[in-house]
Amino acid sequence: VHPALMLVNDGEGIRITGIDGAILGRREGPYAQTLIQNPYISGKHAQLNYKPGAGWSITDLHSSNGTQINQTLLQPDVPNILHNGDTLVLATLHLQVKIN
């Protein structure tokens, strides 16, 4: 059992529960219905993964408008570890990272 990952934007009423291997995008993945309203998020924007010993990570999938962690733009295809309290930005959507 791994720690639970939540991506939260209370202002927009968004609460995403992390699923290992899940795609974050407007057209693909389990969160498409949540993200469809944001035209700047790519159809297949990023992917969440969990690795024992390393924790949760996010990988940008060559998105049009980029993925950022704490204002650092991620390179495509490179997994980046997420930490509790990080600010994750998918294009223009700001999400608070909660891991417990």
N, C-alpha and C positions, 0 to 999 in steps of 0.2 A: 504494500500500500504506500503510495507516495503522497507528499503534501498536496493539499488542495490549492489550485490556482484560480483566482478570480480577477477578471479585468473589469473595472468599474468606472462608469461615468454617470454620477448621480444626476447631473444637470440634464442629461439626455435620457435618463432612465435606462441606461444600458448596464447589464450585469452578465458577463460572459464567464461561464465555468470552463476552465481549461480541460481539454481532452487530448491525451497523448496522440500525436500524429495528425491532429485536426488542422484543416486549412481555414485561415481567416480570409474571407473574400465576399464580394457582392454576389457572385454567381456560384461559387463552389464552397463546400464545407457546411458543417452543422450550424454556422452562425450567419448564413446568407440572409435569412429573413430579418435579422437584427441589423445587418450592415447595408442592406439594399438601399436604404434612404440616403446614404452618403455617396454622392456621385464621384468623389475623388478617390475612394477606395477601389483598388483593382478587383477584377473578377476573381482572381487568385492572387491575393496580396502577400500573405505570409503564412508560415506554418509553425505550430506549437509542437514541442517535443519534450519528453521527460526522460532523463537518463539517471539511473541510480548512481549516487556519488557526486553527480554534477548538478542535478536539479533541473528545473524548467528552463527551456531556451526557446527563442523565436528566431526564425530564419526568413529574411526577406526573399520573395520569389520573383525578383525582377519587376517589382511593382512600378507603376507609372509615376506615383507621387511619393514614394519612399516610406521607410519605416525608421523611427527614431526611438532610442532609449536615452532618457535624460538629455535631450537635445543633441545627441550624437547620431548622425545618419549611419545606418547599417549598410554594409556591403552586401550585395546579393549573394545567396548561396552559402553564407557564413553564419553558423549558429551563434547566437549571443545569449549568454546566461541572463535570466531575469531574477531580480532580487526584490524582496518585499519592500514596498515603498517607491519602487521605480515609477517613472512616468513613461508610458509607452504611447507613441503617436503613430497611428496608421493614417498616412496622408494628412488629413486635418482633424481626425478624431483623437482626442486625448483620453487615455485610459490610465487609471491608477492600478498598479500591480499589487495584489494582496496574496500572499502565500502563507498558509498555516497548516 
